[in-house]
Amino acid sequence: MSSPRHRSRSSAAAPPDDDNLLAEILLRLPPQPSSLPRASAVCKFWRSLASDHGFSRRFRAHHRQNPPLLGWLINNLYEIGFQPTLEAPNRVPEARFSFPIKASSRFWPLGCRHGLVLISRFLQKAAQVKLLVWDPITGDQHLLDIPPGFHSESISAAVLRVPGDIHHFQVVLVGNSDIQSTQAVASVYSSLTDVWDKLISTPLPSEHSGFPTMVYTGMPAVMVGGSF
């Protein structure tokens, strides 16, 4: 008959191996830009672990609720610049997120979410407004036409990643109807299908019926899906 001490010892969970234990330790490093590069400099093994795509996904998910504020975007109509906020060694150089398009267009940042920047771009030669989705890390750009039915001077929009997919995104666009100023319209674009959903509309309150602008209610904005 085994002793209680022997039974307790045999039923205990096995300790994690060295690889898993180190991964759990690195996972809990602060989410500052210098954390993983410094860990990678220790040795080749640490570098291979810290640069693994699977570990990178876990690191981002672990710190999703408290990401550092790297800086903000500054707009002067014809150029968008990056203003860093952190001090060394976590400070990101201004040139790291330099906007690749200058002149011949006017820009208005509409928002940032999930590592993407959404910009309203006015093409002067064509005299039309388009939406630009920009990934400042990779430099990828996606220029989108505004779907028919929108008054292009009274739009607002948000960009978000498709849940569980880092390669695709959605753009939620709201604005006034280009036919009736008493109607608010909305549509959602998906990079998976490269099309805008069917336009939906709703009447605006009567006190706003004569103005081709979006209604400001003073209430909190609507969250779309898992956009937080």
GIJOQUI-V594779 format. One record per residue. N is the residue number from 1. PHI is phi in whole degrees, 0 to 359 (* if undefined). OMEGA is omega in degrees with one decimal (999 if undefined). D_LAST is the distance of its C-alpha to the last C-alpha in whole Angstrom. Layout:
N:PHI:OMEGA:D_LAST / N:PHI:OMEGA:D_LAST
This chain:
1:*:-177.3:56 / 2:282:179.7:53 / 3:282:177.1:52 / 4:304:-179.7:49 / 5:294:-179.7:48 / 6:292:179.5:49 / 7:296:-179.7:47 / 8:296:-178.4:44 / 9:291:-177.7:44 / 10:287:-178.5:44 / 11:273:-179.7:41 / 12:291:-180.0:39 / 13:293:178.8:36 / 14:292:179.1:37 / 15:294:179.8:35 / 16:294:177.5:33 / 17:287:-173.8:35 / 18:300:-178.1:34 / 19:297:-178.5:32 / 20:293:179.6:29 / 21:296:178.7:30 / 22:295:178.6:30 / 23:298:179.3:26 / 24:293:178.0:25 / 25:291:-179.8:26 / 26:295:179.8:25 / 27:299:-175.9:21 / 28:263:171.2:22 / 29:295:178.6:23 / 30:298:-175.2:21 / 31:281:178.9:18 / 32:267:-178.0:20 / 33:304:-176.0:21 / 34:271:-171.7:25 / 35:298:-177.0:24 / 36:290:175.1:24 / 37:301:178.3:27 / 38:292:177.4:29 / 39:296:-179.3:29 / 40:294:-177.8:30 / 41:280:-177.8:33 / 42:293:-179.8:35 / 43:194:-178.2:36 / 44:297:-178.8:35 / 45:296:177.9:34 / 46:297:-179.5:31 / 47:295:179.8:31 / 48:295:179.2:30 / 49:288:-177.0:28 / 50:292:-179.1:26 / 51:264:178.8:26 / 52:294:-176.8:25 / 53:298:179.0:22 / 54:296:177.7:22 / 55:294:179.5:22 / 56:299:177.9:19 / 57:296:179.0:17 / 58:295:-179.4:17 / 59:296:178.9:17 / 60:295:-179.7:14 / 61:294:-178.6:12 / 62:295:-176.3:14 / 63:254:-174.5:13 / 64:298:-176.4:9 / 65:278:-178.7:9 / 66:221:179.0:12 / 67:289:179.0:12 / 68:286:174.4:15 / 69:274:-177.7:15 / 70:286:-177.6:18 / 71:164:177.6:19 / 72:221:-179.7:18 / 73:263:179.1:20 / 74:246:-175.7:23 / 75:245:174.2:24 / 76:235:179.5:28 / 77:78:-175.8:28 / 78:255:-179.6:30 / 79:202:176.6:28 / 80:244:-178.8:25 / 81:246:179.3:25 / 82:254:178.2:23 / 83:246:-178.7:23 / 84:291:-178.8:23 / 85:242:-176.1:22 / 86:273:176.0:23 / 87:265:176.6:27 / 88:301:5.9:29 / 89:270:-176.6:28 / 90:265:-177.8:24 / 91:293:178.4:25 / 92:266:-178.6:24 / 93:302:179.5:27 / 94:302:-177.2:26 / 95:291:-178.0:28 / 96:297:-179.1:25 / 97:243:-179.3:23 / 98:293:-178.5:26 / 99:287:-171.1:25 / 100:281:-175.3:27 / 101:246:-179.8:29 / 102:225:177.4:31 / 103:57:178.7:33 / 104:59:178.9:34 / 105:213:172.0:31 / 106:246:-172.9:29 / 107:232:171.9:25 / 108:222:175.7:22 / 109:296:179.9:19 / 110:258:179.5:16 / 111:164:177.6:13 / 112:226:175.8:11 / 113:196:175.8:8 / 114:56:177.2:9 / 115:81:179.7:12 / 116:243:177.5:13 / 117:244:178.2:15 / 118:252:-173.0:16 / 119:230:170.9:19 / 120:271:-175.3:22 / 121:241:178.2:25 / 122:263:178.9:28 / 123:272:-172.8:31 / 124:293:-177.9:34 / 125:295:-179.5:37 / 126:271:-179.1:35 / 127:53:178.5:34 / 128:217:-179.6:31 / 129:257:174.9:27 / 130:230:177.4:25 / 131:256:179.5:21 / 132:243:173.4:21 / 133:260:-173.1:18 / 134:235:172.9:19 / 135:260:-175.3:18 / 136:292:178.9:19 / 137:282:-177.1:20 / 138:267:-176.3:22 / 139:85:-179.7:23 / 140:296:179.5:22 / 141:228:176.4:22 / 142:226:-179.5:22 / 143:263:-174.7:24 / 144:243:171.5:23 / 145:284:172.5:26 / 146:285:-176.0:24 / 147:294:177.9:26 / 148:301:177.4:29 / 149:108:-179.0:28 / 150:259:168.5:26 / 151:281:-167.9:28 / 152:295:-179.4:27 / 153:268:-179.9:27 / 154:224:-179.7:25 / 155:236:170.8:21 / 156:218:-173.9:18 / 157:204:176.4:15 / 158:220:177.9:12 / 159:243:178.5:11 / 160:208:177.6:9 / 161:286:171.1:10 / 162:291:-178.0:12 / 163:307:178.2:11 / 164:78:-177.2:13 / 165:223:-177.9:15 / 166:272:-175.8:15 / 167:261:-175.8:17 / 168:239:-176.1:16 / 169:214:174.4:14 / 170:231:173.9:14 / 171:237:177.1:14 / 172:259:-175.3:14 / 173:243:176.0:17 / 174:230:-179.2:19 / 175:180:176.5:22 / 176:264:176.4:25 / 177:293:177.9:28 / 178:279:179.7:31 / 179:253:-179.1:33 / 180:236:179.0:33 / 181:288:178.8:31 / 182:271:-177.9:31 / 183:241:169.9:28 / 184:263:-176.9:24 / 185:234:-179.2:23 / 186:209:176.9:20 / 187:203:-179.2:19 / 188:237:176.5:17 / 189:260:175.7:18 / 190:236:177.0:18 / 191:288:176.2:19 / 192:295:-178.3:20 / 193:255:-177.8:23 / 194:60:178.0:23 / 195:221:172.9:23 / 196:270:175.3:22 / 197:292:177.6:22 / 198:301:-178.7:24 / 199:295:173.0:24 / 200:243:-176.4:23 / 201:218:176.7:25 / 202:209:-179.8:25 / 203:293:173.5:28 / 204:274:174.9:27 / 205:303:-173.9:29 / 206:301:-177.9:32 / 207:290:179.1:32 / 208:250:-170.0:30 / 209:294:-176.9:32 / 210:264:-174.4:34 / 211:239:-179.7:31 / 212:278:178.7:30 / 213:226:178.4:26 / 214:290:-177.3:23 / 215:281:173.8:23 / 216:255:-175.6:22 / 217:258:-175.6:22 / 218:80:-179.7:20 / 219:264:177.8:18 / 220:301:179.8:14 / 221:289:-179.3:12 / 222:275:174.6:11 / 223:275:-177.2:8 / 224:254:176.9:8 / 225:56:179.3:8 / 226:262:-172.7:6 / 227:283:-179.5:4 / 228:280:999:0
